[in-house]
């Protein structure tokens, strides 16, 4: 017998509010980016130009995030039974990849300039970077007001946050060039930013990859969960246990549960649902509950081998099988 349990919970992004805050951040970034390109060319500063390039990816990341929010809001229909919720995860992965690609290009340029440092106008670099710090603080604040539990929004936030770090490093480089004339400070600042970009990019790619590969969410151990379920009185076995994320913050679970012959399968299903909701915050569950068939003790000759089984089912069960440990029969294992 199959059972379906669901709650009308809202997960992921919050629609209009998130779009509004992301649009504010996009306006700030796009406006300042145009100014920075002009100043970067006049000052001959790779750090400023790299910041401008990073701001371009910031703007692209926010546009992706806005598009993903709009797609994710579409209702499920037709062949897309989950709707377009994973558009958010595609956006997050694209943001992570662009961070890594941009980091590679900036590394090459920075190393090249370390060997052949050009003349850098430190005053222009310092002034522009200080304004950039203010702009990025405002943009980061705007995005932080959106729902950062969404990996999509977090991807855009990481872009802007790394750009903020970049402007701080660029301001320091501009000050050094202005005071000491050490032009290589511009390239060194770029390499510092690259390290931060790689860290953020790898994190986004790793987390989005886990969702695409249907890995269990962080903090959920499927084996421990399965062992906990069979500890409920009346449950003999749990197998085909799957726990995955549909999108950020939206966890789903499915399992085949065998309950003791004569037990209240409906009541046990409800107990499982309450446990999953209370202990794991999992409310999207699909549970198939059946009565188990137990081999008679006389047939196996050893009561310790009494295991719940269902004839002609699950020729190839996925994952481990969790079974209740049978109590030893009288005289077996007694001291």
Buried (B, 14 or more C-beta within 10 A) or exposed (E): EEBEBEEEEEBBBBBEEBBEBBEBBBBBBBEBBEBBBEBBEEBBBBBBBBBBBBBBBBBBBBBBBBBBBBBBBEEEEEEEEEBBBBBBBBBBBBBBBBBBEBBEEBBEBBEEBBEEBEEBBBEBBBBBBBBBBEBBBBBBBBBBBBBBEBBBBBBBBBBBBBBBBBBBBBBBBBBBBBEEEBBBBBBBBBBBBBEBBBEBBBBBBEBBEBBEEEBBBEEBEBEEBBBBBBEBEBBBBBBBBBBBBBBBBBBBBBBBBBBBEEBEBEEBBBBBBEBBBEEBEBBBBBBBBBBBEBEEEEEEEEBBEBBBBBEEBEEEEEBEBBBBEBEEEEEEEEE
